[in-house]
Amino acid sequence: MTERLWRYPIKSTGGELLQSAQVDLRGLVGDRLYAVRDGHGRFGSGKNTRRFRRMDGLLHLSSRCAAGAGEPPVLFDTDGRAVADPTAHLRAYLGRDDVEPAREGAVSHFDQLPVSVLTTATLDWVRRAVPDVPVDERRFRPNVLVRTPPGTPPFVEDRWIGREARLGATVRIDFLRSS
């Protein structure tokens, strides 16, 4: 059973909790469609890789899809206020003059796959493993948090590789392992 739906219009920022979502072949419409890009073309993230550059603090900001189709998302500051000029705010907040929000082009903003699924069993396991640390599910960037029954083992979502699930009447998710 779906517990919560999340969308992250600007990659690595806190997302928006949804009651429902449109889905296309890319995933949830508007999810990670934008990212914070630096002057070297790398995207802001919580880690350093070939495509991503660690930019601490992005999780403390949030973003929402704009009301009008095709408009850039709205960026919110750490107090939850909409930012008038996202580029200027990001540059001041991150202390870098080479960052800007960038719409996805030829290079995907997804880490691996277009829809991320997490179960409450796995989340509960993480909370038990680090009892003195507050664990917010958004840290793991799930699009779908699945409520699992008591006694479900953690990481059960790994067992779903090669299987299919349905969300509602029209959405089918094929569970794949990214290489």
C-alpha positions in Angstrom: 0.0 0.0 0.0 1.3 3.4 -0.9 2.0 5.4 2.2 3.3 8.6 0.6 4.2 10.1 -2.8 7.1 12.5 -3.1 8.4 14.6 -6.0 11.7 16.6 -6.0 11.4 19.2 -8.7 15.0 20.4 -8.1 17.3 17.5 -7.5 18.7 17.2 -4.0 16.3 19.7 -2.5 13.6 18.7 -0.1 10.6 17.8 -2.2 6.9 18.1 -2.1 4.5 15.6 -0.6 1.8 14.7 -3.2 -1.7 13.3 -2.9 -1.5 12.1 -6.5 0.9 12.4 -9.4 1.0 12.2 -13.2 3.4 9.6 -14.5 5.0 9.3 -17.9 7.9 7.2 -19.2 10.4 9.6 -17.5 8.8 8.9 -14.1 6.7 11.3 -12.0 6.0 14.4 -14.1 8.4 17.2 -12.9 10.5 15.0 -10.7 14.2 16.0 -10.7 13.5 17.9 -14.0 15.8 20.6 -12.6 19.1 20.4 -10.8 21.7 22.8 -9.4 24.5 22.8 -12.0 28.0 24.2 -11.4 30.4 25.8 -13.8 31.9 22.4 -14.7 28.5 21.0 -15.7 28.2 18.8 -12.6 24.9 18.6 -10.7 24.5 19.4 -7.0 24.1 16.3 -4.8 24.9 14.8 -1.5 27.9 12.9 -3.0 30.8 13.3 -5.4 30.8 11.2 -8.6 31.6 11.7 -12.2 28.3 13.5 -12.8 27.5 14.9 -9.3 29.3 17.4 -7.0 28.6 17.4 -3.3 26.8 20.7 -2.4 26.0 20.6 1.3 22.8 22.3 2.4 20.6 21.6 -0.6 18.5 19.3 1.4 17.6 22.2 3.7 16.0 24.0 0.7 12.8 22.7 -0.9 11.1 23.0 -4.3 7.6 22.7 -5.7 6.5 22.4 -9.3 5.1 25.7 -10.6 1.4 26.1 -11.2 1.9 26.8 -14.9 3.0 23.9 -17.2 6.5 24.5 -18.5 7.5 27.0 -15.9 10.6 26.4 -13.7 9.9 25.1 -10.2 9.6 27.3 -7.2 12.6 27.2 -4.8 12.0 27.8 -1.1 14.6 29.0 1.4 15.3 27.2 4.7 12.4 29.1 6.4 10.0 27.8 3.7 9.6 31.2 1.9 9.5 31.2 -1.9 12.7 32.7 -3.4 12.2 35.4 -6.0 15.5 34.8 -7.8 16.6 31.2 -7.5 20.0 31.7 -9.1 20.9 34.6 -6.8 19.7 32.8 -3.8 21.6 29.6 -4.6 24.8 31.5 -5.2 24.5 33.3 -1.9 23.4 30.3 0.1 26.0 27.9 -1.3 28.8 30.6 -1.4 29.5 29.9 -5.0 29.1 32.2 -8.0 29.1 29.4 -10.6 25.8 27.6 -9.7 22.3 27.9 -11.2 19.2 25.8 -11.6 19.3 23.9 -14.9 16.6 22.0 -16.7 17.4 18.5 -17.7 18.9 18.1 -21.1 20.7 15.2 -22.7 22.1 14.1 -19.3 19.5 12.7 -16.9 19.3 14.2 -13.4 18.4 10.8 -11.9 21.0 8.9 -10.0 19.9 5.6 -11.4 16.3 5.0 -12.3 13.3 7.3 -12.8 11.2 6.1 -9.8 12.6 5.4 -6.4 10.7 3.1 -4.1 11.4 2.7 -0.3 9.5 0.6 2.2 8.5 1.4 5.8 10.3 -1.9 6.8 13.6 -0.5 5.5 13.0 2.9 6.9 12.2 1.4 10.3 15.4 -0.7 10.2 17.5 2.4 9.6 15.8 4.1 12.5 16.6 1.2 14.8 20.2 1.1 13.5 20.8 4.7 14.4 18.4 5.4 17.3 19.9 8.7 18.4 19.7 10.2 14.9 16.5 11.6 13.4 15.8 9.8 10.2 13.7 11.6 7.6 12.5 9.5 4.7 13.2 12.4 2.3 16.9 11.9 2.9 16.6 8.8 0.8 14.6 10.6 -1.9 11.9 8.1 -2.4 9.1 8.8 -4.9 7.0 6.1 -3.4 7.0 5.1 0.3 5.3 1.7 0.6 3.6 0.7 3.8 4.7 -2.8 4.7 3.1 -5.1 7.3 4.7 -5.7 10.6 7.4 -8.4 10.4 8.4 -7.5 6.8 12.2 -7.8 6.5 14.2 -4.7 5.7 15.3 -4.2 2.1 12.4 -6.3 0.9 12.4 -3.9 -2.1 15.6 -5.6 -3.3 13.6 -8.8 -3.7 11.2 -7.1 -6.1 13.9 -6.9 -8.9 12.5 -8.5 -12.0 8.9 -8.1 -10.7 6.1 -5.7 -11.5 3.8 -3.7 -9.4 0.7 -1.6 -10.1 -0.1 1.7 -8.6 -3.8 2.5 -9.2 -5.5 1.5 -12.3 -3.0 2.8 -14.9 0.5 2.9 -13.6 2.8 -0.2 -13.8 6.3 -0.2 -12.3 8.9 -2.7 -13.5 11.5 -3.2 -10.8 14.9 -3.2 -12.4 18.5 -3.1 -11.2 20.5 -0.2 -12.6 24.0 -1.0 -13.7 
